[in-house]
């Protein structure tokens, strides 16, 4: 079995982690042997190795630790094994019966107290789960107890179990010296500190009993919403919320903040808050449908949906509002012309290409329900004429992911990703590799190709980041602070919620600009880049690139805004005419065959700008896909919101007057 395969099976990252696993396993295997021999110093060494390796694996290889738990080798079980082996060693070394009884009693009581602490911790955590959590609304009217101190609450099991160390150390010292008072002192310290921790948490439990109930929380949120009077809601739900999915919301925040109408963001999963970007817009997270039904959203005229999700029906039931599917990118994928979109009152697309895409879905979507609003998010994308190419062409390879099913698989990673990167490396270009955030979530083949490409490109990346890393981390910390993110539970989120202060948009933009400037400057000596985090943004990668290579996805449609040359992968080697007929964005693209034989000719469009036969087609395609430059996308989007909100209000007024007619 290869090292890479072994790492995958054990869920560790590399040779260092494998070495830790070896020490961990060897230490535990040696404990019973050394206890029965008996060998005090050998046992002590193995005992120490198990402690240290266990702690290191928790931070370096959490996947391996979770796999141990599935085998019933949880952290608690491992601590219990060490205790039993220590007592076996003491018995084999003829320790007095009083010492053995005391050790067994104290260490058993310690585990019992840990169980009681866990039950109390669970009760506190359950009481602090609230029906609604918010951001950017002043919730000071609710009396919410402060979060328990981190030293009592966070990673509590890890801390409590380690309180057995005084007792263990005392017994070992006693066995080494033959004087037993150290064993009694160690046992007293273990039981005393554990009791003290339990007593302290019990005090926090008394405080949390005054937590406001469901009706009080929803009532206060409704009073704040009534004062704010939202008119437009962005609604988002996804079954497995993570940073990988929240880009669907974050891409719309800046657009919402520029609307004439008062917006609110409605989320359905608690995890959403951890990955929501900075915004001054009120945000309401309501996990349960029954609680959502009680929110005061009667003034909302327009509801915007960036994704199709099952929980959308909980908002679609509001008949008084107009419901609009805005999506999270405009592409030739099936998701951009889904028949499910028929449930919405309107579908907003970037340009005429989106309208035509829905027209091809016969008898599904009325043409009158489609509105062309452009892509307001593309304002940061610089035009080809404003781009100064460097001495070495920069190629951005941004493949899409494998999709939820094989039928919807458009990624080039599996059939041609690795050979493509190898050919690019042979062509003397700089490569920026930015895979889709969901890459490898469903397909092991896609994950393997992604790993191989990272290995090919990352050889000289890290050494160019050492000097800049502290400042970049400092800026990221400040950006996270400004976004309102923290690790608190529902109650702490609500306690900390407040109306936004003076607008920090200027500082936010300055920090973003500084982060990107430092990032690219620090990597000026690096040959290639692997981009996996939220920063640098996709659009900043656009601005760095001379050429894009991608698959059928919204990335291509967005890149069209730059008018730079771009390439679509034709992994199935369809005829050019057939491929262009099937995919709108292929109209201005160079098409790359699976064997990449066309790559040298395609790169001429960058190396020799006058040899760029697709340039006129890209200019035509840009308006077709994204709409006209004037009025701006933001103006068109804002006008569409205003128009629909006015129509919604007029229809609501007509419904109220109808019984009087």
C-alpha positions as CSV (number, residue, x, y, z in Angstrom):
1,X,0.0,0.0,0.0
2,X,1.4,3.4,-1.0
3,X,1.9,6.2,1.6
4,X,-0.7,8.3,-0.2
5,X,-3.3,5.4,0.0
6,X,-2.4,4.8,3.6
7,X,-2.9,8.5,4.4
8,X,-6.3,8.4,2.7
9,X,-7.4,5.3,4.7
10,X,-6.3,6.7,8.0
11,X,-7.5,10.2,7.1
12,X,-4.2,11.9,7.8
13,X,-2.4,14.5,5.7
14,X,1.2,13.3,5.3
15,X,4.3,11.5,6.7
16,X,4.4,13.5,9.9
17,X,0.8,12.5,10.7
18,X,1.6,8.9,9.8
19,X,4.5,9.0,12.3
20,X,2.2,10.3,15.0
21,X,-0.3,7.5,14.3
22,X,2.6,5.0,14.6
23,X,3.7,6.4,18.0
24,X,0.1,6.6,19.2
25,X,-0.6,2.9,18.3
26,X,2.7,1.7,19.5
27,X,2.3,3.5,22.8
28,X,-1.2,2.0,23.5
29,X,0.0,-1.4,22.4
30,X,3.0,-1.2,24.8
31,X,1.0,-0.1,27.9
32,X,-0.4,-3.6,28.9
33,X,2.8,-5.3,28.1
34,X,4.9,-2.9,30.2
35,X,2.3,-3.0,33.0
36,X,2.4,-6.7,33.3
37,X,6.2,-7.1,33.0
38,X,6.3,-4.7,35.1
39,X,8.6,-2.0,33.7
40,X,8.0,1.4,35.4
41,X,10.2,3.6,33.2
42,X,9.1,1.8,30.0
43,X,5.5,2.2,31.0
44,X,6.0,5.9,31.9
45,X,7.5,6.5,28.5
46,X,4.7,4.8,26.6
47,X,2.1,6.6,28.9
48,X,3.7,10.0,28.0
49,X,3.8,9.1,24.3
50,X,0.1,8.2,24.2
51,X,-0.8,11.5,25.8
52,X,1.3,13.6,23.5
53,X,0.5,11.8,20.3
54,X,-3.2,11.9,21.2
55,X,-3.1,15.7,21.6
56,X,-1.1,16.2,18.4
57,X,-3.5,14.1,16.3
58,X,-6.5,16.0,17.6
59,X,-5.1,19.2,16.1
60,X,-3.4,17.8,13.1
61,X,-5.6,14.8,12.0
62,X,-9.2,15.3,13.3
63,X,-10.4,12.8,10.6
64,X,-8.3,10.1,12.2
65,X,-9.6,10.9,15.6
66,X,-13.2,10.7,14.3
67,X,-12.4,7.3,12.8
68,X,-11.2,6.1,16.2
69,X,-14.5,7.1,17.7
70,X,-16.4,5.1,15.1
71,X,-14.4,2.1,16.3
72,X,-15.5,2.8,19.9
73,X,-12.1,4.2,20.8
74,X,-13.3,7.6,21.9
75,X,-11.2,10.0,23.9
76,X,-13.0,8.9,27.1
77,X,-12.3,5.3,26.4
78,X,-8.6,6.0,25.7
79,X,-8.3,7.8,29.0
80,X,-10.0,4.9,30.8
81,X,-7.6,2.5,29.2
82,X,-4.6,4.5,30.5
83,X,-6.1,4.5,34.0
84,X,-6.7,0.7,34.1
85,X,-3.2,0.0,32.8
86,X,-1.7,2.3,35.5
87,X,-3.6,0.5,38.3
88,X,-2.5,-2.8,36.8
89,X,1.1,-1.6,36.9
90,X,0.7,-0.5,40.5
91,X,-0.7,-3.9,41.5
92,X,2.1,-5.8,39.7
93,X,4.7,-3.6,41.6
94,X,3.0,-4.6,44.9
95,X,1.6,-1.1,45.8
96,X,-0.3,-1.1,49.2
97,X,-3.9,-2.0,49.0
98,X,-4.9,1.4,50.4
99,X,-3.2,3.1,47.4
100,X,-4.9,0.8,44.9
101,X,-8.3,1.3,46.5
102,X,-7.8,5.1,46.7
103,X,-6.6,5.3,43.1
104,X,-9.5,3.2,41.8
105,X,-12.0,5.1,43.8
106,X,-10.7,8.6,42.8
107,X,-10.2,7.8,39.1
108,X,-13.7,6.2,38.9
109,X,-15.2,9.2,40.7
110,X,-13.4,11.5,38.3
111,X,-15.0,9.8,35.3
112,X,-18.4,9.9,37.0
113,X,-18.0,13.7,37.6
114,X,-17.0,14.1,33.9
115,X,-20.3,12.4,33.0
116,X,-22.2,14.8,35.3
117,X,-20.4,17.8,33.9
118,X,-21.3,16.6,30.3
119,X,-25.0,16.3,31.2
120,X,-24.9,19.8,32.8
121,X,-23.1,21.2,29.8
122,X,-25.7,19.7,27.4
123,X,-28.5,21.2,29.5
124,X,-27.0,24.7,29.3
125,X,-26.3,24.3,25.5
126,X,-29.9,23.2,24.9
127,X,-31.4,26.1,26.8
128,X,-29.2,28.6,24.9
129,X,-30.6,27.4,21.5
130,X,-33.2,30.0,20.4
131,X,-35.8,30.0,17.7
132,X,-34.4,33.1,15.9
133,X,-31.0,34.6,15.8
134,X,-30.2,38.0,14.2
135,X,-27.6,40.4,13.1
136,X,-27.8,44.2,12.7
137,X,-30.9,44.5,14.9
138,X,-30.8,45.9,18.4
139,X,-32.0,43.1,20.7
140,X,-31.0,44.7,24.0
141,X,-34.6,44.5,25.1
142,X,-34.1,40.8,25.8
143,X,-32.4,39.8,29.1
144,X,-30.0,37.1,27.8
145,X,-27.3,35.7,30.2
146,X,-23.7,35.9,29.1
147,X,-22.1,32.9,27.5
148,X,-20.3,30.7,30.1
149,X,-16.5,31.4,30.2
150,X,-14.6,29.6,27.5
151,X,-12.4,27.7,30.0
152,X,-15.6,26.1,31.4
153,X,-17.5,25.6,28.2
154,X,-15.3,25.1,25.1
155,X,-13.6,21.8,24.6
156,X,-14.7,20.9,28.1
157,X,-14.3,17.2,27.8
158,X,-10.7,17.6,26.7
159,X,-9.9,19.7,29.7
160,X,-11.8,17.6,32.3
161,X,-10.3,14.3,31.2
162,X,-6.8,15.8,31.5
163,X,-7.5,16.5,35.2
164,X,-6.5,12.9,35.8
165,X,-2.9,13.9,35.2
166,X,-2.2,14.8,38.9
167,X,-3.4,11.4,40.1
168,X,-1.5,9.5,37.4
169,X,1.7,11.5,38.0
170,X,1.3,11.0,41.8
171,X,1.0,7.2,41.4
172,X,4.0,7.0,39.1
173,X,6.1,9.1,41.5
174,X,5.0,7.0,44.4
175,X,6.0,3.8,42.5
176,X,9.4,5.3,41.7
177,X,10.2,6.5,45.2
178,X,8.4,3.9,47.3
179,X,6.7,6.7,49.4
180,X,3.0,6.8,48.9
181,X,2.0,10.3,50.0
182,X,2.5,11.7,46.4
183,X,-0.2,9.3,45.2
184,X,-2.7,10.6,47.8
185,X,-1.8,14.3,47.0
186,X,-2.3,13.6,43.2
187,X,-5.6,11.9,43.8
188,X,-6.8,14.8,46.0
189,X,-5.8,17.4,43.3
190,X,-7.7,15.4,40.6
191,X,-10.9,15.1,42.5
192,X,-10.7,18.6,44.0
193,X,-10.2,20.4,40.7
194,X,-12.9,18.3,38.9
195,X,-15.4,19.1,41.7
196,X,-14.5,22.8,41.5
197,X,-15.2,22.9,37.8
198,X,-18.5,21.1,38.2
199,X,-19.5,23.6,40.9
200,X,-18.6,26.6,38.7
201,X,-20.7,25.2,35.8
202,X,-23.6,24.6,38.1
203,X,-23.6,28.3,38.9
204,X,-23.9,29.1,35.1
205,X,-26.7,26.6,34.9
206,X,-28.7,28.6,37.5
207,X,-28.1,31.8,35.4
208,X,-29.3,30.3,32.1
209,X,-32.6,29.2,33.6
210,X,-33.8,32.8,33.1
211,X,-33.3,32.6,29.4
212,X,-36.3,34.2,27.6
213,X,-38.7,31.7,26.0
214,X,-39.7,31.3,22.4
215,X,-42.6,33.7,22.4
216,X,-40.5,36.4,24.0
217,X,-37.7,36.1,21.5
218,X,-40.0,36.0,18.4
219,X,-42.0,38.9,19.9
220,X,-38.9,41.1,20.3
221,X,-37.6,40.2,16.8
222,X,-41.0,41.2,15.4
223,X,-41.0,44.5,17.2
224,X,-37.5,45.3,15.7
225,X,-38.6,44.2,12.2
226,X,-41.8,46.3,12.5
227,X,-39.6,49.3,13.3
228,X,-37.3,48.6,10.4
229,X,-40.1,47.8,7.9
230,X,-38.2,45.6,5.4
231,X,-39.5,45.7,1.8
232,X,-37.2,43.3,0.0
233,X,-36.0,39.9,1.4
234,X,-33.1,37.7,0.2
235,X,-34.0,34.2,1.2
236,X,-31.5,31.4,1.4
237,X,-31.5,27.8,2.5
238,X,-29.2,24.9,1.8
239,X,-29.1,21.4,3.4
240,X,-25.4,21.4,4.0
241,X,-24.3,25.0,4.7
242,X,-20.6,25.7,4.6
243,X,-18.2,28.2,3.3
244,X,-18.5,26.3,0.0
245,X,-22.2,27.3,-0.4
246,X,-22.5,30.7,1.2
247,X,-20.9,32.4,-1.8
248,X,-24.4,32.2,-3.2
249,X,-25.6,34.8,-0.6
250,X,-22.4,36.8,-0.2
251,X,-22.3,37.7,-3.9
252,X,-25.5,39.6,-3.6
253,X,-24.8,41.5,-0.4
254,X,-23.3,44.6,-2.0
255,X,-26.1,44.7,-4.5
256,X,-28.7,44.6,-1.8
257,X,-27.0,47.4,0.1
258,X,-27.4,49.7,-2.9
259,X,-31.2,49.2,-3.4
260,X,-33.7,52.0,-2.9
261,X,-35.9,49.6,-0.9
262,X,-35.1,48.4,2.6
263,X,-33.6,44.9,2.4
264,X,-33.5,42.0,4.9
265,X,-31.7,38.7,4.6
266,X,-33.5,35.6,5.8
267,X,-31.4,32.4,6.4
268,X,-32.6,29.0,7.5
269,X,-29.5,27.3,8.8
270,X,-27.6,28.3,11.9
271,X,-24.3,27.6,10.3
272,X,-24.9,30.3,7.7
273,X,-23.8,33.0,10.2
274,X,-20.3,31.6,10.3
275,X,-19.7,32.3,6.6
276,X,-21.9,35.3,6.0
277,X,-19.9,38.3,4.7
278,X,-19.9,41.7,6.2
279,X,-23.2,43.6,5.8
280,X,-25.1,46.4,7.4
281,X,-28.4,44.7,6.3
282,X,-30.5,43.1,9.1
283,X,-30.1,39.4,9.0
284,X,-32.6,36.9,10.5
285,X,-31.9,33.2,10.8
286,X,-35.0,31.0,11.5
287,X,-34.3,27.3,11.4
288,X,-37.9,26.1,11.9
289,X,-40.8,26.6,9.5
290,X,-43.3,27.2,12.3
291,X,-41.1,30.1,13.7
292,X,-40.7,31.6,10.2
293,X,-44.4,31.7,9.8
294,X,-44.6,33.9,12.9
295,X,-42.1,36.5,11.7
296,X,-43.4,40.0,10.9
297,X,-42.7,40.1,7.2
298,X,-46.0,41.5,6.1
299,X,-44.4,44.6,4.6
300,X,-42.0,42.6,2.3
301,X,-43.0,43.2,-1.3
302,X,-40.3,41.2,-3.1
303,X,-38.5,38.0,-2.1
304,X,-35.3,37.1,-4.0
305,X,-34.0,33.5,-4.1
306,X,-30.3,32.9,-5.1
307,X,-30.9,29.1,-5.1
308,X,-33.5,26.4,-5.5
309,X,-34.0,24.5,-2.2
310,X,-36.7,22.5,-0.7
311,X,-37.2,25.0,2.2
312,X,-38.0,27.7,-0.4
313,X,-41.7,26.6,-0.1
314,X,-41.8,28.0,3.4
315,X,-41.3,31.5,2.0
316,X,-43.2,31.0,-1.3
317,X,-46.4,30.5,0.7
318,X,-46.5,34.3,1.4
319,X,-49.0,35.2,-1.3
320,X,-48.8,39.0,-0.7
321,X,-45.2,39.2,-1.9
322,X,-43.7,38.7,-5.4
323,X,-41.1,35.9,-5.6
324,X,-38.1,36.1,-7.9
325,X,-35.4,33.6,-8.7
326,X,-32.1,35.5,-9.2
327,X,-29.7,32.5,-9.0
328,X,-26.0,32.6,-8.1
329,X,-24.5,32.8,-11.6
330,X,-25.6,32.8,-15.2
331,X,-24.4,29.7,-17.2
332,X,-25.3,27.2,-19.8
333,X,-25.8,24.5,-17.1
334,X,-29.3,23.0,-16.7
335,X,-29.6,24.8,-13.3
336,X,-29.8,28.1,-15.2
337,X,-33.0,27.0,-17.1
338,X,-34.6,24.7,-14.5
339,X,-38.3,24.0,-14.9
340,X,-38.6,24.3,-11.1
341,X,-38.2,28.0,-11.7
342,X,-41.9,28.1,-12.8
343,X,-42.9,28.4,-9.1
344,X,-41.6,32.0,-9.0
345,X,-43.4,35.1,-10.2
346,X,-40.4,36.2,-12.2
347,X,-36.9,35.0,-13.2
348,X,-34.2,37.6,-13.4
349,X,-31.4,36.9,-15.8
350,X,-28.3,38.8,-16.8
351,X,-29.0,39.3,-20.5
352,X,-30.9,38.0,-23.6
353,X,-28.9,34.7,-23.5
354,X,-30.7,33.9,-20.2
355,X,-34.1,34.6,-21.7
356,X,-33.4,32.4,-24.7
357,X,-32.2,29.6,-22.4
358,X,-35.5,29.5,-20.7
359,X,-37.4,29.8,-24.0
360,X,-35.9,26.5,-25.0
361,X,-37.6,24.9,-22.0
362,X,-40.9,24.5,-23.8
363,X,-44.2,25.2,-22.0
364,X,-42.4,25.8,-18.7
365,X,-41.6,29.5,-18.3
366,X,-43.6,32.4,-19.7
367,X,-41.5,34.9,-21.6
368,X,-43.2,37.7,-19.7
369,X,-41.9,36.3,-16.4
370,X,-38.2,36.8,-17.5
371,X,-36.5,40.1,-16.8
372,X,-33.0,41.1,-17.9
373,X,-31.2,42.9,-15.1
374,X,-27.5,42.3,-15.8
375,X,-24.9,41.2,-13.3
376,X,-24.3,44.0,-10.8
377,X,-21.5,42.0,-9.1
378,X,-19.2,42.4,-12.1
379,X,-18.3,46.0,-11.5
380,X,-14.8,45.1,-10.1
381,X,-13.8,43.2,-13.2
382,X,-11.3,45.2,-15.3
383,X,-11.6,45.4,-19.0
384,X,-9.1,43.9,-21.4
385,X,-8.1,47.4,-22.5
386,X,-7.2,48.3,-18.9
387,X,-5.1,45.2,-18.3
388,X,-1.3,45.4,-18.6
389,X,0.1,41.9,-19.4
390,X,3.4,40.9,-17.9
391,X,6.4,39.2,-19.7
392,X,5.0,35.7,-19.0
393,X,1.3,35.0,-19.9
394,X,-0.9,34.3,-16.8
395,X,-3.5,31.5,-17.4
396,X,-6.3,31.1,-14.9
397,X,-7.6,27.5,-14.8
398,X,-10.9,27.5,-13.0
399,X,-12.7,24.2,-13.6
400,X,-16.3,23.7,-12.3
401,X,-17.1,20.8,-10.0
402,X,-18.5,17.3,-10.9
403,X,-22.1,18.1,-10.2
404,X,-24.7,16.2,-8.2
405,X,-25.1,13.5,-10.9
406,X,-23.1,12.1,-13.8
407,X,-25.6,13.5,-16.2
408,X,-24.8,17.0,-15.0
409,X,-21.0,16.5,-15.0
410,X,-19.3,19.3,-16.8
411,X,-15.9,19.3,-15.0
412,X,-12.8,18.9,-17.1
413,X,-10.8,17.8,-14.1
414,X,-11.6,14.1,-14.5
415,X,-11.0,13.6,-18.2
416,X,-8.3,16.2,-18.9
417,X,-7.4,18.3,-15.9
418,X,-4.0,16.9,-15.1
419,X,-2.7,16.6,-18.7
420,X,-3.9,20.2,-19.3
421,X,-1.9,21.5,-16.5
422,X,1.2,19.5,-17.5
423,X,0.9,20.9,-21.0
424,X,0.5,24.5,-19.7
425,X,3.7,23.9,-17.6
426,X,5.5,23.0,-20.8
427,X,4.3,26.2,-22.5
428,X,6.2,28.6,-20.1
429,X,3.1,30.3,-18.6
430,X,2.2,31.2,-15.1
431,X,-0.8,29.3,-13.8
432,X,-3.5,30.4,-11.3
433,X,-5.5,27.4,-10.3
434,X,-8.8,28.1,-8.7
435,X,-11.1,25.0,-8.5
436,X,-14.8,25.3,-7.7
437,X,-15.4,25.2,-3.9
438,X,-17.3,21.9,-4.2
439,X,-14.7,20.1,-6.2
440,X,-14.3,16.5,-5.0
441,X,-17.4,16.5,-2.8
442,X,-19.0,13.7,-4.8
443,X,-16.4,12.2,-7.1
444,X,-13.2,10.6,-5.8
445,X,-11.7,10.9,-9.3
446,X,-12.3,14.7,-9.3
447,X,-10.7,14.9,-5.8
448,X,-7.7,12.9,-7.0
449,X,-7.2,15.1,-10.1
450,X,-7.5,18.2,-7.9
451,X,-4.8,16.9,-5.5
452,X,-2.4,16.0,-8.3
453,X,-2.8,19.5,-9.8
454,X,-2.1,21.1,-6.5
455,X,1.1,19.0,-6.2
456,X,2.2,20.1,-9.6
457,X,1.8,23.8,-8.9
458,X,2.6,24.2,-5.2
459,X,6.3,23.4,-5.2
460,X,7.5,27.0,-4.8
461,X,4.4,28.7,-3.5
462,X,4.8,28.8,0.3
463,X,8.4,30.2,0.5
464,X,7.2,33.4,-1.2
465,X,4.5,34.0,1.5
466,X,6.6,33.9,4.7
467,X,7.2,37.7,5.1
468,X,3.7,38.7,4.1
469,X,1.7,36.1,6.0
470,X,1.6,38.0,9.4
471,X,0.1,41.1,7.8
472,X,-2.3,39.1,5.6
473,X,-3.5,37.2,8.7
474,X,-3.9,40.5,10.6
475,X,-6.1,42.0,7.8
476,X,-8.2,38.8,7.6
477,X,-8.8,38.9,11.4
478,X,-10.0,42.5,11.1
479,X,-12.2,41.6,8.1
480,X,-13.7,38.7,10.1
481,X,-14.3,41.1,13.0
482,X,-16.0,43.6,10.8
483,X,-18.2,40.9,9.3
484,X,-19.7,40.2,12.8
485,X,-18.6,36.6,12.8
486,X,-17.9,34.9,16.1
487,X,-18.1,31.4,17.6
488,X,-20.9,32.1,20.1
489,X,-24.1,30.1,20.3
490,X,-27.6,31.3,19.5
491,X,-28.0,33.2,22.7
492,X,-24.6,35.0,22.4
493,X,-25.4,35.9,18.8
494,X,-28.6,37.5,19.9
495,X,-27.0,39.2,22.9
496,X,-24.3,40.7,20.7
497,X,-26.7,41.7,17.9
498,X,-27.0,45.5,17.5
499,X,-27.8,48.1,14.9
500,X,-24.8,48.8,12.7
501,X,-22.7,51.7,13.7
502,X,-21.1,54.2,11.4
503,X,-20.7,52.7,7.9
504,X,-17.4,50.8,7.8
505,X,-17.7,50.2,4.0
506,X,-14.7,52.5,3.3
507,X,-12.4,50.6,5.8
508,X,-13.7,47.3,4.4
509,X,-12.9,48.3,0.9
510,X,-9.4,49.6,1.8
511,X,-8.6,46.4,3.7
512,X,-9.7,44.3,0.9
513,X,-7.6,46.3,-1.6
514,X,-4.6,46.2,0.7
515,X,-4.9,42.4,1.3
516,X,-5.0,41.7,-2.5
517,X,-2.1,44.1,-3.1
518,X,0.1,42.5,-0.5
519,X,-0.9,39.0,-1.6
520,X,0.0,39.4,-5.3
521,X,3.1,41.5,-4.5
522,X,4.4,38.8,-2.1
523,X,3.9,36.1,-4.8
524,X,5.5,38.1,-7.6
525,X,8.5,35.7,-7.5
526,X,6.3,32.6,-7.4
527,X,5.8,30.7,-10.6
528,X,2.2,29.5,-10.0
529,X,-0.7,30.0,-7.6
530,X,-3.2,27.6,-6.0
531,X,-6.2,29.6,-4.8
532,X,-8.5,27.7,-2.4
533,X,-9.7,30.3,0.1
534,X,-12.3,33.1,-0.2
535,X,-9.5,35.5,-0.7
536,X,-8.3,36.4,-3.3
537,X,-11.7,36.7,-4.8
538,X,-12.5,35.1,-8.2
539,X,-12.8,38.6,-9.8
540,X,-9.4,39.5,-8.5
541,X,-8.1,36.4,-10.2
542,X,-9.8,37.5,-13.4
543,X,-7.9,40.8,-13.1
544,X,-4.6,39.1,-12.8
545,X,-5.2,36.7,-15.7
546,X,-4.4,37.1,-19.4
547,X,-6.5,34.0,-20.4
548,X,-9.2,31.9,-18.7
549,X,-9.5,28.2,-19.2
550,X,-12.8,26.8,-17.7
551,X,-15.8,24.6,-18.2
552,X,-19.4,25.3,-18.9
553,X,-20.2,27.4,-15.8
554,X,-21.1,30.9,-14.6
555,X,-17.4,31.6,-14.3
556,X,-17.2,31.9,-18.0
557,X,-20.2,34.1,-18.3
558,X,-18.7,36.5,-15.7
559,X,-15.3,36.5,-17.4
560,X,-16.9,37.6,-20.6
561,X,-17.3,41.0,-18.9
562,X,-13.5,41.5,-19.2
563,X,-13.4,40.9,-23.0
564,X,-10.2,39.0,-22.4
565,X,-9.6,35.7,-24.4
566,X,-11.1,32.6,-22.8
567,X,-11.2,28.9,-23.5
568,X,-13.9,26.3,-23.0
569,X,-12.9,22.7,-22.5
570,X,-14.5,20.3,-25.0
571,X,-13.7,17.1,-23.1
572,X,-16.0,15.0,-25.3
573,X,-14.4,16.3,-28.5
574,X,-17.7,17.4,-30.0
575,X,-17.5,19.2,-33.4
576,X,-17.0,22.9,-32.9
577,X,-20.3,23.7,-34.5
578,X,-22.2,21.3,-32.3
579,X,-20.5,22.5,-29.2
580,X,-21.1,26.2,-29.9
581,X,-24.8,25.4,-30.7
582,X,-25.2,23.6,-27.4
583,X,-23.5,26.3,-25.2
584,X,-24.1,30.0,-25.6
585,X,-20.9,31.1,-23.9
586,X,-18.9,29.1,-26.5
587,X,-19.8,31.8,-29.0
588,X,-16.7,33.8,-28.1
589,X,-14.5,31.1,-26.8
590,X,-11.5,29.2,-28.1
591,X,-12.4,25.5,-27.8
592,X,-9.8,23.1,-26.3
593,X,-9.9,19.4,-27.3
594,X,-9.4,16.6,-24.8
595,X,-5.8,16.0,-25.9
596,X,-5.0,19.7,-25.7
597,X,-3.4,19.8,-29.2
598,X,-4.9,23.2,-29.8
599,X,-3.3,24.8,-26.8
600,X,-0.2,26.3,-28.5
601,X,-2.4,28.0,-31.1
602,X,-4.8,29.3,-28.4
603,X,-1.9,30.8,-26.4
604,X,-1.0,32.9,-29.5
605,X,-4.0,35.0,-28.7
606,X,-2.2,36.2,-25.6
607,X,1.4,36.2,-26.8
608,X,0.4,37.9,-30.1
609,X,-2.7,40.1,-29.3
610,X,-3.1,41.0,-33.0
611,X,-3.7,37.3,-33.6
612,X,-7.0,37.0,-31.7
613,X,-9.7,36.1,-34.1
614,X,-12.3,35.6,-31.4
615,X,-12.1,39.2,-30.1
616,X,-15.0,40.6,-32.3
617,X,-17.2,37.6,-31.2
618,X,-16.5,38.3,-27.5
619,X,-17.6,41.9,-27.9
620,X,-20.9,40.7,-29.5
621,X,-21.3,38.0,-26.9
622,X,-20.8,40.3,-23.9
623,X,-24.0,42.2,-24.6
624,X,-25.9,39.1,-25.5
625,X,-24.9,37.3,-22.2
626,X,-24.7,40.2,-19.8
627,X,-26.8,43.0,-21.3
628,X,-25.9,46.5,-22.4
629,X,-23.3,48.6,-20.5
630,X,-25.8,51.5,-20.2
631,X,-27.8,51.8,-18.0
632,X,-25.6,49.9,-15.6
633,X,-26.5,46.6,-14.2
634,X,-27.0,48.1,-10.8
635,X,-29.4,50.6,-12.2
636,X,-31.3,47.9,-14.0
637,X,-31.5,45.6,-11.0
638,X,-32.7,48.4,-8.7
639,X,-35.3,49.5,-11.3
640,X,-36.6,45.9,-11.5
641,X,-36.9,45.7,-7.7
642,X,-38.7,49.1,-7.6
643,X,-41.1,48.1,-10.4
644,X,-42.0,44.7,-8.9
645,X,-42.4,46.2,-5.4
646,X,-44.8,48.9,-6.7
647,X,-46.8,46.2,-8.6
648,X,-47.0,44.1,-5.5
649,X,-48.2,47.0,-3.4
650,X,-50.8,47.9,-6.0
651,X,-52.1,44.4,-6.1
652,X,-52.3,44.2,-2.3
653,X,-54.2,47.5,-2.2
654,X,-56.6,46.2,-4.8
655,X,-57.2,43.0,-2.9
656,X,-58.0,45.0,0.2
657,X,-60.5,47.3,-1.6
658,X,-62.2,44.5,-3.5
659,X,-64.6,43.5,-0.7
660,X,-65.7,47.2,-0.5
661,X,-66.6,47.5,-4.2
